[in-house]
């Protein structure tokens, strides 16, 4: 396997950092729409998971930049120390997010259907489930 170039690490890190605010916005807005019981609510397991994975993705992105910089300056020969407590805490937060989002997605479906919301047919298997107050609002 070839050596990963610092420019590729910077690019991957920049892509992650660029898409994180978009993911945060979509995830938080779906939670807000659910808790405020809006007329149209879109929710899925991945949308619920994004908010819990953000700290770990930022941490990984940070280390990609640091490792890329050290490779570029050829100071990679010294041993790097990654704080294992922070890494473990962020990994545990992500694992909690997986479990929470899995069970919360079932709860959302049960709660919204019991409050009279209707599930719209999904156009794609990856699309979030759309819950609406009236069947006429389905597209």
C-alpha positions in Angstrom: 0.0 0.0 0.0 1.2 3.5 -0.9 1.8 6.2 1.6 -1.0 8.7 2.0 0.0 12.2 0.9 -0.6 15.2 3.3 -2.6 17.0 0.6 -5.1 14.1 0.6 -5.4 14.2 4.3 -6.0 17.9 4.3 -8.7 17.4 1.6 -10.5 14.7 3.4 -10.4 16.7 6.6 -11.7 19.8 4.8 -14.6 17.8 3.3 -15.5 16.5 6.7 -15.4 19.9 8.3 -17.4 21.4 5.4 -20.2 18.8 5.7 -20.5 18.8 9.5 -22.5 22.0 9.9 -24.9 20.8 7.2 -25.3 17.5 9.1 -25.7 19.3 12.4 -28.4 21.6 10.9 -30.4 18.8 9.4 -30.2 16.6 12.5 -31.1 19.4 15.0 -33.9 20.6 12.8 -35.4 17.1 12.6 -35.3 16.9 16.4 -36.8 20.4 16.8 -39.6 19.5 14.4 -40.4 16.4 16.3 -40.4 18.0 19.7 -42.5 20.9 18.5 -44.9 18.5 16.7 -44.7 20.4 13.4 -47.2 19.6 10.5 -44.4 17.9 8.6 -41.7 15.9 10.4 -38.9 14.1 8.7 -36.9 11.7 10.8 -34.7 8.7 10.3 -32.0 6.7 12.2 -29.1 8.4 10.4 -30.5 11.9 11.0 -30.7 11.1 14.7 -27.2 9.7 14.8 -25.4 12.6 13.1 -25.5 14.9 16.1 -23.9 12.3 18.4 -21.1 11.5 15.8 -20.0 15.1 15.3 -17.5 15.3 18.2 -15.7 12.1 17.0 -15.6 13.3 13.4 -14.1 16.6 14.5 -11.5 14.8 16.5 -10.6 12.5 13.6 -10.5 15.5 11.3 -8.1 17.3 13.7 -5.8 14.4 13.8 -5.8 14.0 10.0 -4.6 17.7 9.8 -1.9 17.1 12.5 -0.6 13.9 10.9 -0.6 15.5 7.4 1.3 18.5 8.7 3.9 16.4 10.5 4.4 14.2 7.3 4.8 17.4 5.3 7.4 18.8 7.6 9.0 15.3 8.0 8.8 15.5 11.8 6.8 12.2 11.9 9.7 10.3 13.4 8.9 11.5 16.9 6.2 9.5 18.6 2.7 11.2 18.7 0.6 10.9 21.8 -3.1 10.8 21.2 -5.2 11.4 24.4 -6.9 8.0 24.8 -9.4 9.4 27.4 -10.7 11.9 24.9 -10.8 9.4 22.1 -12.6 6.8 24.3 -15.1 9.4 25.5 -15.9 10.5 22.0 -16.2 6.9 20.8 -18.5 6.1 23.7 -20.6 9.1 22.8 -20.9 7.8 19.3 -21.9 4.4 20.5 -24.5 5.9 22.8 -25.8 7.8 19.8 -26.1 4.6 17.8 -28.1 2.9 20.5 -30.2 6.0 21.3 -31.0 6.8 17.7 -32.0 3.2 17.0 -34.5 3.0 19.8 -35.6 6.7 19.4 -36.5 6.1 15.8 -38.9 3.3 16.8 -40.3 5.6 19.5 -40.8 8.5 17.1 -42.7 6.2 14.7 -45.0 4.9 17.6 -45.5 8.4 19.1 -46.3 10.2 15.9 -48.7 7.5 14.6 -50.5 7.4 17.9 -50.9 11.2 17.7 -52.6 10.9 14.3 -49.7 11.5 12.0 -49.5 9.6 8.7 -46.4 8.1 7.2 -45.7 9.1 3.6 -44.3 6.6 1.1 -40.5 7.0 0.8 -39.1 7.7 -2.7 -35.8 6.1 -1.7 -34.7 3.6 0.9 -32.2 6.1 2.1 -34.6 9.0 2.4 -35.9 9.9 5.9 -39.4 8.9 6.8 -41.9 11.8 6.4 -44.7 12.1 8.9 -47.6 14.5 8.2 -50.9 15.4 9.8 -53.0 14.8 6.8 -52.7 12.2 3.9 -53.5 15.0 1.5 -50.1 16.6 2.2 -48.2 13.6 0.9 -46.5 14.2 -2.4 
